[in-house]
Amino acid sequence: MNIQLELNPHELDKISYFSYGDFTFEKDGVSFSNKGKRIPGCMLLSSLPDLFDRLIRVKRGEMRKFVFDPIDCSYQLLFEKQKDKFHISEFSRQKLICGIDEFAKALYQSVIEMEIRFDFEIRSLDIARQDFAESWDEMKEVFSLNNSKSPEDA
C-alpha cells in the first residue's frame, strides 16, 4: 500500500492547517488521486482528522463504510469494509483492496514523511493542535502504531 500526501508548492512558505494539497492511494496497479483532476486540491491537513476518525470507527466496528469527502474538494472516495478487507473506490467497479491495518499504517507513515519532506509539524499549527492531535493519538492507539515513529519525534 502506497499513500502519498503532497502540499501545494505555492503554499510551502506559509503552510497552515488550511493549506491545499493532493493525496494518492495506490496498490497493485490501482490508484486513486485528486491530483491532476479538473478540481483544485483539497484542504489536505484539515481533512486528515476526519479520515483518521472514520478509520477508527470502522476498526471498532461502529461503521462499515464511509465516504471520504476532503474539505473544499469535489473528489470523493468510498471506503467499505468487506469481511477482513478494506475496499476503496471512486463509486465504480475498480477497487483498491487492502487490509484496514495496512491502510492505517501506510497513512500514518505518509503523514510522517510529508512532515519531514516539507519540514513542518502539523501539531505546531495553532488551529490544528486539538483536532489533529486527538485524532492522531487515537489512531495510533487503536491501530497499535505507538511503537512507530511519531511526527514530533521526526
N, C-alpha and C positions, 0 to 999 in steps of 0.2 A: 504494500500500500504506500503510495507516494502522495503527499499533500504539500502543496506549495502555497505560501502566503506572500504576496508582493504588495508593497505600498507604492502609491503613485509617485513617480520620480520627481514630479513638480512640487511635491509637498515634503520632500525629505529634510529640508532645512527647518521645517516647522511642524514636525509630527505632533498630532494631537489625537485625542480619542475619537475625533470626527474625521480623521484622515481617510481618504479614499484609497482603495486597493482592490486587488484581484485575488481569487482563490482558484486552485486547480486540485481536483481529486482524481487520482489515476491508479488503475490496477489492471494488469493483464490486457493491455491494449484498449481498455475502455477509459475514457477521460471526460470529465465534466468541468467546465470552467466558465466564469463570467468574463474572462479575458478575451478581447478581440471581438466581442459581440457589438451590436449596434446600440448598446446600452452603456452608460457610464459604469465605472467600478462601483463598488458598494462602500458604505462606511464600515470598513473591514473590522477595525478594532472594537467598535461598539456593537458589532454583530456577533462577535465571538462568545460573549457570555450567554446569549440565547441558545447558541449551538451547544455549548457545554451543558447548560441546564436541561435541554431536551435529551441529550445523550444520557445524562444521569437518570432521567425519568424512564427512559427505555430500559436501561440496565437494571433499574429497580423493579421493573415490571408494571410501572404506573401508566405506561402508554406503549403502543406497539408501532405506531407510525406518526410522522410529523412532516411538515413542510418547512424547509429551511428557506426563509424569505429575508435575505440580508437587507439591512436598513438602506433606504434610498436606492433601491435597485429593482429592476423588473425581472430579474433572473431568479427562478425558484427551482429547488430540488426536492424530490420526495424521498424520504428515508423511511424504510419499513423493515421491521424485524420479522423474519420468517423462519421459524424453528430456531436453529442456532446460528443463522446467518443474517447479515445486515445487507439490504438491497437499497441501492441509491440510483435514482433515475431522474430524467427530465420529463416525467409523466409519459414515457414511451416504453417500448418493449426492450430497448437496450438498457442493461443494468450493470452497474458495478457491484460486485458481490464480495463481501469480506466479513470477517468477524467483528462484532462491535468493539471488543477489546483491542483488536488490531487497529481499527479506525481511531479509537480514542488515543492510543499510544502514538500513532502517526500524527494526529492533530497536536498532541502535546509537544512532540519533538519539533513540529513545524513552527509552533509559536516561539519556542526557544531559539530555533535557527533564525527566524525573522528578527528577533530582538538582537541577536548577535550581528547579523548581516547589516542591519540598519543602525546599530549602536544606540539603542534606547531601551527603556524598560516600561512596559505597559503600566505596571503598578505605580510608576513615578508620575504618570499623567494625572493631574489633580482630579478631574472628574471621573476617572476610571477606577480609582482606588477601591471603593467599596463594591461596586457592581462587578468588576472584573475579578478582584481578589476573592470574593466569596465564591463565585462560580468556579474559578480556577482551583482554589483549595479543595472544594467539594469534589470536583472531577478527579483530582489527584488521589483523594481518599477512596472514592467509590471504585475507581479503576486500578487501585493499588499502584499508583505511579509515584508514591512518596519516596521511593528509593532512586528515582530518576533525578537528573539534574533539573533544578528549577530556574526560572529566569533570573531571580535575584542572586543565584549562585553563579550565573553565567559570566 
